Amino acid sequence: MAKNKAYSVAKGVAAGVAIGAATYMASNAMNNKGKIMKKNAGKALKAVGSIIQTFQS
C-alpha cells in the first residue's frame, strides 16, 4: 500500500515538474528563439520520462 502511495506521489511530482517547465518555457518564449525552445522542451520531457521510468521500476 505504501509503495502505491509513493508511486502516486512520484507521478504527481513528475507531472508538476513537467507542467512547471512547460509554463516557464512558454512565459519566456518571447525571449528565446523557437529552435532553442524546442531543444529545451525536449530535454525537459526526456528528464520527466526518465524520472517516471525510475519510479515504475
The first five atom37 places (N, CA, C, CB, O) and aatype in JSON, in Angstrom:
{
  "aatype": [12, 0, 11, 2, 11, 0, 18, 15, 19, 0, 11, 7, 19, 0, 0, 7, 19, 0, 9, 7, 0, 0, 16, 18, 12, 0, 15, 2, 0, 12, 2, 2, 11, 7, 11, 9, 12, 11, 11, 2, 0, 7, 11, 0, 10, 11, 0, 19, 7, 15, 9, 9, 5, 16, 13, 5, 15],
  "atom_mask": [
    [1, 1, 1, 1, 1],
    [1, 1, 1, 1, 1],
    [1, 1, 1, 1, 1],
    [1, 1, 1, 1, 1],
    [1, 1, 1, 1, 1],
    [1, 1, 1, 1, 1],
    [1, 1, 1, 1, 1],
    [1, 1, 1, 1, 1],
    [1, 1, 1, 1, 1],
    [1, 1, 1, 1, 1],
    [1, 1, 1, 1, 1],
    [1, 1, 1, 0, 1],
    [1, 1, 1, 1, 1],
    [1, 1, 1, 1, 1],
    [1, 1, 1, 1, 1],
    [1, 1, 1, 0, 1],
    [1, 1, 1, 1, 1],
    [1, 1, 1, 1, 1],
    [1, 1, 1, 1, 1],
    [1, 1, 1, 0, 1],
    [1, 1, 1, 1, 1],
    [1, 1, 1, 1, 1],
    [1, 1, 1, 1, 1],
    [1, 1, 1, 1, 1],
    [1, 1, 1, 1, 1],
    [1, 1, 1, 1, 1],
    [1, 1, 1, 1, 1],
    [1, 1, 1, 1, 1],
    [1, 1, 1, 1, 1],
    [1, 1, 1, 1, 1],
    [1, 1, 1, 1, 1],
    [1, 1, 1, 1, 1],
    [1, 1, 1, 1, 1],
    [1, 1, 1, 0, 1],
    [1, 1, 1, 1, 1],
    [1, 1, 1, 1, 1],
    [1, 1, 1, 1, 1],
    [1, 1, 1, 1, 1],
    [1, 1, 1, 1, 1],
    [1, 1, 1, 1, 1],
    [1, 1, 1, 1, 1],
    [1, 1, 1, 0, 1],
    [1, 1, 1, 1, 1],
    [1, 1, 1, 1, 1],
    [1, 1, 1, 1, 1],
    [1, 1, 1, 1, 1],
    [1, 1, 1, 1, 1],
    [1, 1, 1, 1, 1],
    [1, 1, 1, 0, 1],
    [1, 1, 1, 1, 1],
    [1, 1, 1, 1, 1],
    [1, 1, 1, 1, 1],
    [1, 1, 1, 1, 1],
    [1, 1, 1, 1, 1],
    [1, 1, 1, 1, 1],
    [1, 1, 1, 1, 1],
    [1, 1, 1, 1, 1]
  ],
  "atom_positions": [
    [[0.82, -1.2, 0.0], [0.0, 0.0, 0.0], [0.87, 1.26, 0.0], [-0.94, 0.0, 1.21], [0.59, 2.22, -0.72]],
    [[1.93, 1.24, 0.81], [2.8, 2.41, 0.87], [3.52, 2.62, -0.44], [3.81, 2.26, 2.01], [3.77, 3.75, -0.85]],
    [[3.85, 1.51, -1.12], [4.53, 1.61, -2.41], [3.63, 2.29, -3.44], [4.96, 0.23, -2.91], [4.1, 3.11, -4.22]],
    [[2.34, 1.93, -3.44], [1.4, 2.56, -4.37], [1.24, 4.04, -4.08], [0.04, 1.86, -4.3], [1.15, 4.85, -5.0]],
    [[1.2, 4.4, -2.81], [1.08, 5.8, -2.45], [2.33, 6.58, -2.87], [0.83, 5.95, -0.94], [2.23, 7.69, -3.38]],
    [[3.49, 5.99, -2.64], [4.74, 6.64, -3.03], [4.79, 6.81, -4.54], [5.95, 5.84, -2.53], [5.25, 7.83, -5.04]],
    [[4.33, 5.81, -5.27], [4.31, 5.87, -6.73], [3.37, 6.99, -7.19], [3.87, 4.51, -7.33], [3.71, 7.74, -8.11]],
    [[2.21, 7.1, -6.57], [1.27, 8.15, -6.93], [1.85, 9.54, -6.65], [-0.04, 7.97, -6.18], [1.69, 10.46, -7.44]],
    [[2.51, 9.66, -5.52], [3.14, 10.94, -5.18], [4.23, 11.27, -6.19], [3.73, 10.9, -3.74], [4.35, 12.41, -6.63]],
    [[5.04, 10.27, -6.55], [6.12, 10.5, -7.51], [5.56, 10.91, -8.87], [6.98, 9.23, -7.65], [6.11, 11.8, -9.52]],
    [[4.47, 10.28, -9.29], [3.85, 10.65, -10.56], [3.34, 12.09, -10.5], [2.71, 9.68, -10.91], [3.47, 12.84, -11.46]],
    [[2.75, 12.46, -9.38], [2.25, 13.82, -9.22], [3.36, 14.86, -9.25], [0.0, 0.0, 0.0], [3.22, 15.92, -9.86]],
    [[4.45, 14.54, -8.6], [5.61, 15.44, -8.6], [6.17, 15.58, -10.01], [6.7, 14.93, -7.63], [6.48, 16.69, -10.45]],
    [[6.3, 14.45, -10.71], [6.83, 14.49, -12.08], [5.92, 15.3, -12.99], [7.0, 13.06, -12.63], [6.4, 16.08, -13.82]],
    [[4.61, 15.12, -12.85], [3.67, 15.89, -13.65], [3.78, 17.38, -13.33], [2.23, 15.4, -13.41], [3.74, 18.22, -14.23]],
    [[3.92, 17.7, -12.05], [4.08, 19.1, -11.65], [5.33, 19.72, -12.22], [0.0, 0.0, 0.0], [5.33, 20.88, -12.65]],
    [[6.42, 18.95, -12.23], [7.67, 19.45, -12.79], [7.51, 19.69, -14.28], [8.82, 18.45, -12.53], [7.96, 20.71, -14.8]],
    [[6.85, 18.75, -14.98], [6.66, 18.9, -16.42], [5.81, 20.13, -16.73], [6.01, 17.65, -17.01], [6.13, 20.89, -17.64]],
    [[4.74, 20.31, -15.99], [3.86, 21.46, -16.22], [4.59, 22.76, -15.88], [2.57, 21.33, -15.38], [4.46, 23.75, -16.6]],
    [[5.34, 22.75, -14.79], [6.11, 23.94, -14.41], [7.15, 24.31, -15.46], [0.0, 0.0, 0.0], [7.33, 25.48, -15.78]],
    [[7.83, 23.29, -15.99], [8.84, 23.55, -17.01], [8.2, 24.1, -18.28], [9.62, 22.27, -17.33], [8.72, 25.02, -18.9]],
    [[7.06, 23.52, -18.66], [6.37, 23.99, -19.86], [5.87, 25.42, -19.67], [5.19, 23.06, -20.19], [5.97, 26.24, -20.59]],
    [[5.35, 25.72, -18.51], [4.86, 27.08, -18.23], [6.01, 28.08, -18.24], [4.14, 27.13, -16.87], [5.89, 29.17, -18.78]],
    [[7.12, 27.7, -17.64], [8.3, 28.57, -17.62], [8.78, 28.85, -19.04], [9.43, 27.93, -16.79], [9.08, 29.99, -19.39]],
    [[8.86, 27.8, -19.83], [9.33, 27.98, -21.21], [8.36, 28.82, -22.03], [9.53, 26.62, -21.88], [8.78, 29.65, -22.83]],
    [[7.08, 28.61, -21.82], [6.09, 29.39, -22.55], [6.15, 30.86, -22.14], [4.69, 28.83, -22.31], [5.98, 31.74, -22.99]],
    [[6.38, 31.14, -20.87], [6.44, 32.53, -20.41], [7.69, 33.24, -20.94], [6.42, 32.59, -18.89], [7.69, 34.46, -21.1]],
    [[8.73, 32.48, -21.21], [9.97, 33.07, -21.73], [10.1, 32.9, -23.23], [11.16, 32.45, -21.04], [11.17, 33.16, -23.79]],
    [[9.04, 32.49, -23.9], [9.1, 32.24, -25.34], [9.45, 33.51, -26.12], [7.76, 31.68, -25.83], [10.07, 33.44, -27.17]],
    [[9.05, 34.64, -25.61], [9.33, 35.89, -26.31], [10.84, 36.16, -26.36], [8.6, 37.06, -25.62], [11.32, 36.78, -27.3]],
    [[11.56, 35.69, -25.35], [13.0, 35.95, -25.27], [13.83, 34.86, -25.96], [13.42, 36.06, -23.83], [14.98, 35.1, -26.33]],
    [[13.25, 33.69, -26.14], [14.0, 32.57, -26.72], [13.65, 32.4, -28.19], [13.72, 31.27, -25.95], [12.55, 32.74, -28.63]],
    [[14.58, 31.87, -28.93], [14.3, 31.52, -30.31], [13.61, 30.18, -30.32], [15.61, 31.49, -31.18], [13.81, 29.37, -29.42]],
    [[12.78, 29.93, -31.35], [11.99, 28.72, -31.42], [12.79, 27.44, -31.37], [0.0, 0.0, 0.0], [12.38, 26.48, -30.72]],
    [[13.92, 27.41, -32.05], [14.74, 26.2, -32.09], [15.29, 25.87, -30.71], [15.88, 26.37, -33.09], [15.3, 24.7, -30.31]],
    [[15.75, 26.87, -29.99], [16.3, 26.65, -28.65], [15.19, 26.2, -27.71], [16.96, 27.94, -28.12], [15.41, 25.33, -26.86]],
    [[14.0, 26.78, -27.86], [12.88, 26.39, -27.0], [12.5, 24.93, -27.23], [11.68, 27.3, -27.26], [12.24, 24.21, -26.27]],
    [[12.47, 24.5, -28.49], [12.14, 23.11, -28.79], [13.18, 22.17, -28.18], [12.05, 22.89, -30.31], [12.83, 21.12, -27.64]],
    [[14.44, 22.55, -28.27], [15.52, 21.73, -27.72], [15.38, 21.6, -26.2], [16.89, 22.34, -28.09], [15.51, 20.5, -25.66]],
    [[15.11, 22.7, -25.53], [14.95, 22.68, -24.09], [13.71, 21.9, -23.67], [14.87, 24.1, -23.55], [13.74, 21.18, -22.68]],
    [[12.63, 22.03, -24.42], [11.41, 21.29, -24.12], [11.66, 19.79, -24.27], [10.25, 21.75, -25.03], [11.19, 18.99, -23.46]],
    [[12.39, 19.41, -25.3], [12.72, 18.01, -25.49], [13.55, 17.46, -24.34], [0.0, 0.0, 0.0], [13.32, 16.34, -23.89]],
    [[14.5, 18.24, -23.87], [15.32, 17.82, -22.74], [14.47, 17.66, -21.48], [16.45, 18.84, -22.49], [14.64, 16.71, -20.72]],
    [[13.56, 18.6, -21.27], [12.69, 18.53, -20.09], [11.8, 17.3, -20.14], [11.84, 19.8, -19.97], [11.62, 16.62, -19.12]],
    [[11.23, 17.01, -21.3], [10.37, 15.84, -21.42], [11.15, 14.54, -21.23], [9.68, 15.84, -22.77], [10.65, 13.6, -20.62]],
    [[12.37, 14.49, -21.75], [13.2, 13.3, -21.55], [13.52, 13.11, -20.07], [14.51, 13.41, -22.37], [13.51, 11.98, -19.57]],
    [[13.79, 14.2, -19.37], [14.1, 14.11, -17.95], [12.9, 13.61, -17.16], [14.55, 15.48, -17.41], [13.05, 12.76, -16.28]],
    [[11.71, 14.12, -17.47], [10.5, 13.68, -16.78], [10.24, 12.21, -17.08], [9.28, 14.54, -17.19], [9.87, 11.45, -16.19]],
    [[10.43, 11.81, -18.34], [10.25, 10.41, -18.71], [11.21, 9.51, -17.94], [0.0, 0.0, 0.0], [10.83, 8.42, -17.51]],
    [[12.42, 9.96, -17.78], [13.42, 9.2, -17.03], [13.01, 9.06, -15.57], [14.8, 9.87, -17.13], [13.17, 8.0, -14.97]],
    [[12.49, 10.12, -14.99], [12.04, 10.08, -13.59], [10.9, 9.1, -13.44], [11.61, 11.49, -13.12], [10.88, 8.31, -12.49]],
    [[9.94, 9.15, -14.35], [8.79, 8.25, -14.27], [9.24, 6.8, -14.42], [7.74, 8.6, -15.36], [8.77, 5.93, -13.69]],
    [[10.14, 6.53, -15.36], [10.63, 5.16, -15.53], [11.37, 4.67, -14.3], [11.55, 5.08, -16.74], [11.28, 3.49, -13.96]],
    [[12.08, 5.56, -13.63], [12.81, 5.18, -12.42], [11.83, 4.74, -11.34], [13.68, 6.34, -11.93], [12.08, 3.76, -10.64]],
    [[10.73, 5.46, -11.19], [9.77, 5.12, -10.16], [8.92, 3.91, -10.53], [8.88, 6.3, -9.89], [8.41, 3.22, -9.65]],
    [[8.76, 3.64, -11.82], [7.98, 2.5, -12.24], [8.74, 1.19, -12.04], [7.58, 2.65, -13.69], [8.13, 0.14, -11.84]],
    [[10.05, 1.24, -12.09], [10.83, 0.0, -11.96], [11.16, -0.34, -10.53], [12.11, 0.11, -12.75], [11.8, -1.35, -10.27]]
  ]
}
